[in-house]
């Protein structure tokens, strides 16, 4: 941050910027010293919003983060409030790959955490048992099965964090092994085989498209062995029940209850042990963003991302519609032209997909985003991409795809937080860091979610929901040191320390798989 004045409540992020961000509400007529000049506030400006530090004519660019964020639609004078009344997005995606220049790999650092080592070599930060519904028709049965495993009953299995249901709204009336079917199958299989899941039971109706057999045949759902190598069933598969075969709902629930006790006995054999931090798969997410997100919480999480990559782990950023406008920053950091092209191809797909329904990708900023000071998708994306830190982009994955890589990667997803996180968890993320400026209450099972407030006011106002406060950056703390503290907190959570959402028991209804295609 090149110019920051706590006393006067302004931050200008880059010398090239012709706007600054208000760190407090500014009153009309207030005089502010910035860069040796006196700036008179022309209108009341809410905290987190932009104020013009220089004039700009219609058609000229407004610059923030040292990058254009949109074009002026009405003349702007110094001291004016810069927002939707005088600024619009004007981003054009470039397919120029000539500037690709990936940064060198960071110096390796050695850290550890206490995790659950799985027979396939992956490591969990939690040890859950999942009850997976193949179709919406079995969703209620799955929830009723889970409800039987109360806290009191679960005391029999002290090494298991809990039993949770994976239910959804589809699973049938779709083209067999078509795009929608494959996307759903990837996500269901990703949860069933997740490193944070020590055991699983699959429940279906029996006549749906997404049967347990489909998950076995097309998505490799096989037995999760106990540490001693034993298998729960003689055929080596995850136990699967169908309500039609078992004789209805009550019989299925009773059979599932008995089977889950066996699954829990085996999951309980897993114990935490010291493992290398290279086993971390960090998902970075932002939701309910505001004008501070790109100043405080997102770049602080970027520091954590760089630390995880330096440990040999994986960091994944998604929400493709919120990379639009800042995609060239990732293109330049791509390991190869093939990686860069895959990212650009996904953005082009989104433009066509949204346009098919009469929409535009640059309409992404929500009502809450705009109330918090974000005006254009380019501005929002420039702040969002800072969660990725500064390491090279190693790969681009499709939604819910298993992320068999190390380093920084992108997963294609929509900007809707529950759907975005669901995809990354299905891909193997065993830890989530979630920044918010307006206030999110998101939780997830089986992966713990660390929620980070962009400002101190939010941190105190929603204290039971916020794990960390990035508002300290606005109060003079060094961004690097704040990010380092966040990394240490992430290691403690990976080792079993509960997050706010875990302490409140959230995460049972946030499984929201994104699927593309018709219901027929």
N, C-alpha and C positions, 0 to 999 in steps of 0.2 A: 504494500500500500504506500504510494508515494506521498500523498498528502492526506493526513488524518488529523482532525481537530476535535478532540473530545469536548473541549470547552464550547465550541460553536456548533457542534453536532453535524459535521459534514465529513464525508470520505470521498476523495477522488482516487480511483484505483490505478490509473495510468496517466502519465503526462499528456498523452494524446487525447484523453477523454474531454469532451465538451459538456459533460454532465457530471454531477457529483451525487452521492446518495446521502439522504438525511438520516442521521442516527437518532434523531428525536423530532418531534413535531415542530415545524418552523412556522412562525406567525408572519402574516403579511406586514411589510414595513421593517421587519427585523434586519439589522445590518450584520454581515458576516465577513470576517477576514479570511481570505483564501488565496494563497500564493502571492501575497503582497498586494492584493487588490481587495476593495470593499464591494461585496455583493449585497444588493438590496432584494429581499424576498418579495416577489410580486404578488403572490397568492399564498394562502395557507397551504402548507405542504405536509402531508402525513409522514410519520416516520417510515423509513424504508423506501420512500419514493424518490424520484429524480428531480434535481433542480439544474437548470441551465447555467453553466458558468461562462458561456459565451453565446453570441447570437447565431442564428441559423435560418436561412431562407427556405422557402418551399422547394422540395426536391433535393435538398442537401442531406447529408448523413448525420445522424446522431451516433456518437462513438462512446462505448463503455467497454471496460476490460481491454482497451486498445483496439477494439474491433467494431465495425459498423453494426448497429443493432436495428436500424430501420431508417426510413426517410421522413423528413418533415412534411406535414400536410398543411399546417398553418404556421405563419411566421413565429419564430421563437426569439425572445429577447433574454438577455442575462437576468437571472432571478426568476424566470418563469418555471412553473410546474410542468415537467415534461411527462406526458402520459398519453392515453388513448385519444385525447382531444386534439393532439398535434403531432402524433407519431404513428406510423404504420410499418408493418414488416415489408421487406423487399429483398428476400434472399433468393438467390439462384444457385442451384447445386452445380458445381463444376466437376467434370470428369477428368480433369487434369491430374495425372499421376506423376508428373515430372518432379514434383517437390518432395517426394517421399524421402525421408531422412530419419530412420528410427534411431532413437537415442541408444547409447551403449547400455548393456545390462548393468544393473546396480551392483555394487560390491556386496557379496553374500554376507548375511548376518546369521548368527545361530541363536535361535530361541526355542523354547519348548512350551508345551501345555499338557494338561492331563486329559487324555481322551480315551475313547473306546476303540481299540484296534479290531478290525473285522477280518475274517479269513481271506477276503479278496484283496487285502492290503490297504484298503481305505480306512479312514479314522473318523469316528463320530464325535461330536461335541455333546450329544445327548444320547440316551438309550431308551427309545420309545418302542411300543408295539402298536402297529397300525391295523385297523379293520377297513379294508378297501372295498368300496361299492363299485361294481362294474357298470351299473346302470342306475338311473334315478329310482327305478322301481324297487331297489333294495336299500335305498338310503335310510328309511325309517328303521328298518331292521338293524342296520349297522349302528345307528345312534342308540337304539334300545340295548343292544349288546354292550356297547361302551358304558352306558349308564349303570350297568350292574357292577362295574369295577370301581367302586367307591374308594376314597382315600383310606378308609379303614381296611378294606379288603386288600388294597395294594400294599399294605405293610408287609405282606408275605413275601414281596419281591423288592427288597430295598434298593437293588441296583437298577431298577426300571423307573424311568421318569414318569410314565403314565401310559394309558391306552387312549388312542384317539381315532376318530372316524374320518375317512376320506370319502366324502360324498359330493355329488355334483348334479347338474340338471339334464344331462344327456346320456349317451351310451347306446342309443338305438335310433331307428329312423334316419340312418345316415348310410352313405355308400360304403360298402364293405372294403376296408383298406384304402379308401379314398383319403384325401388330404385331412378332412375333419376327423375321420376315424384314426388316422395315424397320429395326429397331434394329441388327441385324447389318450391314445394308447401309450405314447411316449411319457406323458405326464403321470398317468397311473402307475406305469412300470417304474418311473423314476422315484416315486414315493415308496413303492413297495420294496425297492432295492436300495433305498437311501442309506448312507452310512450312519445316519442318526436313528435308524430303525433296526432294532435287534431281533424283530420277529414280526410276522404279518399273517393275516387271515383275509382271504378274498371271498366276498359274498355277492352273488348275482341272483337274478330271477330265474334264468335258464333259457329264455328264448331270445335274448337280446343280441345285437351285433357284437358288442364288446364283451365276449365271454372270457372266462379265465383261460380257456384254451387258446383264444386269440392272443392274449397277453403272453402266453407261453410260446406260441409259434412265431409271432412277429416281433415280440419285444423282449424275449429272453428272460422272462420271469421264471426263476428257478429257486431251489431251496436256499434259504439262509441258514447255513450250518452253525451250530453252536461251537464255542471255542474248542471243544474236545473232538470236533469232527462228526458228531452224530447228526442224523437227520430226523426231522419230525415225522415224516411219512416215508413209507417204503419205496415209493416211486421217486423220491427226491424232490418233489415239488412243494411249493407253499400250499398249505391246506386251503381248499376251495369248496364252498358250499353253494348250492342253488336251491332256492326256496321251492321250486316246483318238484325237485327230486326229493327233498327232505320232507315234503308233506305240508308245506305252508309256513306261515310266519312263526308261530309259537315253537314248532319243532326245530326250525332253523335257529332260533334264538337259543334254545336249550343246547343244541349241538354245538353252536358257536361258543357258548359259555364254557363247555367242557374242553373244547379244542384250545381255547385261549389260555386256559390254565397250563396246558402243556407248552404252548408257545412261550408263556411268561416264565415257566421253569427254566427253559433254555436261554431266553434273553437275560435272565438274572445271572447267568454264569459269566457274562461280560463284566469286567471291572475296569475302572480307570487306571491308566498307566502313563508314565511319562513318554511323550512322543515329540518328534520334531515338528516345528511350526510350519514346515513345508506341507503338512497335511491340512492346513487351513484352506478352505475354499470360501472366500469372502464375497458376498453379494452386496453391492452398494446401491442404495435406493433413495429417492427423494419424493416427498409427497406433501401437498399443502405448502408449496414453496412460496417464499416472499422475497422482498427486495434485499434481504440480508443473506439469503441462502448461498449465493455465489460469492459472498464476502467472508463468511465465517464457517458454517458447518460443512458445506460441500468441499472447500479446499482442505479443511482439517481432515475430513474423511479421505481425501486424496493423499494426504501424508500417510494415513493408515494403509491405504492401498499400496503405496510404494514400499512400505515396511513389509507387508505380506509377500509381495513379489520378491523383495530382497531375501526373504527367508526361504524362497523356493516354492511358495504357495501360489494360489490362483486368486485373482480378483476379477469379478465380472460386473460390468455395467450394462444396463439394458434400456428399455423405453426408447425404441428407435425414433419414435415421433418427437422425442425431446432431445435427440442428438441432431436432428435437422436444424440447420443454422450454424452448427458448430462442427459439422462432420469433417471439414477440412483439417481441423486440429488433430483428429484421430487418423485421418488419411496420411498426414505427414509423418505420424509416428508409427505407421504400419510396418510390420516386419518385411512385407513383400507387396508387390503390386497385386498379387492374387488376393491377399487379405483385404487390401484397400478396395479392390473392385467388388468383393463380396459385400462389404459395408455399403458402398454406393448402390449396388443392385438392390439391397433391401430397402433403402430409402426410396428408390424409384418405384419399387413394388408398392410401398405405402402410399405414395402420391397417386398411383393408379387406383389402388384399392379404395382410398378415401374418396377420390373423384368419382368413382363408380356410383356412389350414393349422394352425389351432389355436394360433397364437402371439400374442404381444403386442409392440408396438413398444417398450414400456418395458423389455423384457428385453435390450436391446442391450448394456450393459456386459459385457465379456468377463471370463473368469477372470483374465487378466493385468491388466485395468483394475482389478478389485476388489483384487487383490493389491497394486497400486500405490496404493490409497487412494481410488479412485472408487467410490461406492456406488450412485447412481441415475443414470438416463439424463438427468434434468434437470441434475444436477451436471455430468455429462460434457459435455452440450450447451452449458451456460453457458461452460465453459472452451473448448470447440471453436469456438464462434462468435466468440471474441475474435480468431481468425485473420483475420477479415474487417475488422478495423480499425474506423473510425468514419464512413466515407463512406456516401452514399446508395446504396440497392439499386436498380439501374437496370433489371434484367431477370431473368427466370427462364427457363432453357432446359431442354428435354428431354434425356435421356441421349444423348450423342454428337452433339448438334445443333451445327451451325456457329455459333459465338458472334460474330455480327456486331454488336458493341456496344463501347462504352467504359465505363470505370468498374467498379464492383463488381457482379458478377452471381452468381446461384446456378445450378448445374446439378443437376438431379435425378439421384440415384444411390444405390446401397446403401452401407452403411458398410464393406464389404470393400475394403481399400486398393487392391489391384491392379485391381479392377473400377472403382472410383471414379476412379483416375488414368487408366485406359484411356479412359474417357468424356471426361474433360477434355482429354486430348491429342487425341482424335479431333475435339473441338470447336475445336482450334487452339492450345491452350496450348503455348508454346515454352519454358517454364521452370517447374519445380516446386520448391516449398519444402515439406519434409515434416518435421514435428515428431514426436519419439518420446521416451517416458519409459522404456519397458521395453527398447527396442532394436529397430529395424527395419533390415533389410539390403536394402531395396527399391532397384532400379535400373530404368531405363526407356530404351528406344530407340524413337523418335529424340529424346526430350526429356530434357535433363539434370535430375537430381534432387539438390537440396541437402538433406541430412539434418541435423537440428538436435536435439541432445540437450537434454532439459529440465533435466538436473542434471550436475554436474561429474564425479561418480562414473561415470556411464554414458559420458560423453565420453572419459574415460581408459580405461575398461574395453573399449570398442569403438572405439578410436581410428582404426582403418583404415576404419571405416564411417561415422563421424560427421564432418561437415564443419564444424559450428559448435557452440559451447557456450553455451546460454542459462542455464546454472547460475550464471553470473556475476551474474545478477540476485539470486539468493539470497545472494550474498556481498557485496551492497551496491552493485553497479553500477546506474546509472540505466537504467530500461527503455527510455526514448527513445533514449539513446545506443547501447545494445546493438542496438536495431532499426535505427538509422542505419548501424551497422557491417555489419549483415546485408544492408542494401540495397546498400551498396558492393560487398560480396562477390557479390551477385546480378548486378550489372552486369559484374563480371569474368568470372563464369561465362557470362553471355550473350555475352561477347566471345571465349569459347573456352577459358577456364581449366577444366581437368577437375575434376569432382567425385570423391569417393571411389569411388562406384559405377562411374564411368566408368574410373577408373584400374584397377579390378579386372575390367573387361569385363562388368559385369552389365547385364541388360536384354533378353536374348535370349528369355526365357521368361515375361515378366511381362505379355504382352498377354492380358488376360482380359476379353473383352466380356461385358457383362451383357445378357441377353435374357429377355423375358417371354413365355411361351407354351409349348404342348405340342410335344414331338417325336412325330410321327405316323408 
